């Protein structure tokens, strides 16, 4: 038992609702928690927060110690390199005492810096602030930026005229990607019409006139739209995509183009959705480039004349190679740069116009995050790099290497480090990162990226992170989630190893890795995590009763489902903003992403899909006779992805099913913040310290 043995968890009232679907009866007792305006909902959430604090009161000293350690690791020594747009370079400055860094710029040719955007001056940003985009026009006259002040990811878009220092246009709708045309007064952006996180419109804005016009609208609710500009700057591309998680590593079902210098012209379709393949388009010299999956799931690269980009005109540049994923294509004036990955290790390959390989860049890390270009860091920001240059900037980050920005001159194949983040007190030599393999039940080898202190004794405790959904890859990195090593160092220094299990359902080993665990194969994601935990025990790395699993968002659903299968294997479960009621999510197409996610989980309106989903749904498989390991769950009241009541219903149902209300279950509801929690302030370190203290407490009790 935790803390005071007399402490009793809260239990909200049950309002049973019977549903019969495909001859299966389910009882939902806590649907009423969806009504945020009901004062009883707020009262229950506050009661859970109170219980969480009281149940972990015995960890107060440890939490304070962890908070101090995290805050002592704040970055020092400069800022990442500025990025250039036209005649200016843009950078951030963080003034002491202010919660958010401000954006500044200075002329590339030299001169004084001027303030562009200070988030601290936006009313409400002192509570929560998240950047959506920060996009200057080519000439620097305007800057388009968007922000979220609640956490629900409904980004307000504004355009600022730099000469007058004021905003000349704003839209309070749900804006996404933005891109400037070459005339420096026309802005294209994507917009959502509903609450379903579905960008289905492309809007054209004439900043001088203040006029907007919808130029493209996608009516197929399974598809979304993206607008972007080619690396050359000469073309705009409109992508119709099959995933709500589109990135440069994905492809489009349909592509349209428009000359960037003719923003009022007609968009031209260059790839039709009837082709039946995914394509990512770029522009280089007098050709369009297409990264396409027509020859296989690992992609190939072709080129075609701009006037006739039909498949009959395609000329192969890089062939499809089994096991080598062609992830990204980047273009400089004289160099074509391809980011490809074989197994977990990435590499950059530069080619000349003749096709000759000019340079190959392979990081030393066995598993790491590699990014090309520089980004403003917003939710919809796109990385950029100078086009008329032979110098490519990329960054490397891993479990042991803080974010490092490197400039590589492709003309002479030389590199120079521009910046490396410095963490006070951190000594990389004290830690070792490695990749180990675990055999799944079907014989497939599942990779695990691990880090531990060099002097850690094996076997020992391990915290394992997993995601495994939507074909999204999770790589070791020093700062962003899921690694966040500035926080996890406190676990490593106490003898706990940390690992990311690259379960099927993600795309770390290419598209086949994703497609191996979707729809009626989704449980492979969960059994891969189980196999990884068992493998680490068998290999003498982890103790049998010393494994805690962790997942966030869809990964939260992954760990809850894995614990459903093997509650005996895990000492504890951390489910952060989890997708905890998968079946009901897929049945309610008004919810964010629900319709898109049927491609991942199946469509419960279909009998076989329903029965399979029903077999592992965390919410509807709770019962009095099924054991559960100690579990931490959190959620955010304003979360725009995993809505607050999804985890809340799971917790309430789990307490209802347990005779003692499951006192080993801790639930925290963030009253401020979104899917990623608080944006700034002491709450960030406190949240991390709370979770780490809970993990350490579970491991201490298991060893005891």
Protein Blocks (a to p, Z undefined) as FASTA:
>chain_A
ZZjfkbccdddddddddddeehiacddfklmmmmmmlmklmmmmmmmmmmmmmmmmmmmm
mmmmmmmmmmmmgceeijaddddehjbccdddddehiabdcdddddfkbpcdddfbdfkl
pghjlmpccdfbdcddfkomaccddddfklnopacdddddfklopafbdcfbdcdbdddd
fkopaccddddfbfnopafbdcdddfknopacdfbdcfblkbccdddddfklpaccdddd
fbfkbcfkbccfbdcdddfklmmbccddfbdfklopacddddehjbccdddfklocnopa
ddddfklmcfklpccfbdcdehiacfbccddfkbccddddehjbccdddddfkopafbdc
ddfbfbdcddedjdehiakbccdddfbbcbdcdddddfklccddddddfklopacdfbdc
ddehiafklpccdddddddfkopacdddddddfklccddddddddehighiacdddfkbc
cklmmlmmmmmmnopacdddddehiamnojklmmmmgcjlmmmmmmmmmmmmmmmmmnom
acfklcccddehjlmmmmmmmmmmmmmlpgbdcdehiafblmlmmmmmkbghklmmmmmn
opfkbmklmmmmmmmomklmgcfklccddddddddfklcklgfklmmmmmmmmmmmpmnl
pambccdddfbdcfnopfedjklmmmmmmmmmmmmmmmmmmmZZ
